[in-house]
Amino acid sequence: MRKILIVSLLLTVLMSSCVMYRPHNIAIPLLEEQGDMQLDVSVTATTPLLAVPTLDLSFAYAPLPLLGVQAAASVADFGNYHLQVAAGTYNKIGTSVLECYIGYARGASFDSTGSTNKRREISGYYNMVYSQINLGWNKVFDRNFDWGLGIKGGLMMPNWERVLINDEGTTLEETHDTPHFLLEPQLMMRFGNEKVKLTLSVSRAFLSEWPEDDNYINYNRMGFGAGVSFRF
């Protein structure tokens, strides 16, 4: 009986940990000049389920003066992932850095509610076009501290299906392809030496919900990240 209870609790936690979207490391490299290269590796825990982290990787490079490119990936549980690429411009203004990017993202997501005998699942993928503005400062406090604020806004275009699974089988209930607007600000801090720094970040996702009252998007709002940043 105790084993059955433990397994049931674990299944409940795992199922409730699935969401259709969660805040990601949106990449605030703060490029300053041609040849700058930034690599970030971090883990992000999201609320209301802090026990389910994502692994975030981001890479940024300045191949030309004022031109920056970046790519990022986030991987979570149950095959949930988020991939994005972007290009834009960077400009050092005094001691500050201003970056503007336009990008494309694609992700897969899964959500499940209910019990093992009767549950509803939403799964599929989404495409997203977005723009992002970063403002920050590098090498402050004796060159050992960077910090910045990034704001990402975009249009998510999902292709999700909701199915009902019970003892009678699987029934397709609804297909979701309504576009949704996303706004995602993030605050980032890096501290260490010039080449390697520890990174802390906090982000908040605002995602427009379903027009139907009872079919809202189950997504995590807050993200808290920690990782390592490498500057080349």
Secondary structure, DSSP 8 states (H G I E B T S, - for coil): -HHHHHHHHHHHHHHHT--SB-----------STT-EEEEEEEEEEES-TT-EEEEEEEEEEEETTEEEEEEEEE-GGG-EEEEEEEEEEEEETTEEEEEEEEEEEEEEEEEEE-SSSEEEEEEEEEEEEEEEEEEEEEHHHHTEEEEEEEEEEEEEEEEEEEEEETTEEEEEEEE---EEEEEEEEEEEEESSSEEEEEEEEE-EE---SSTT----B--EEEEEEEEEE-
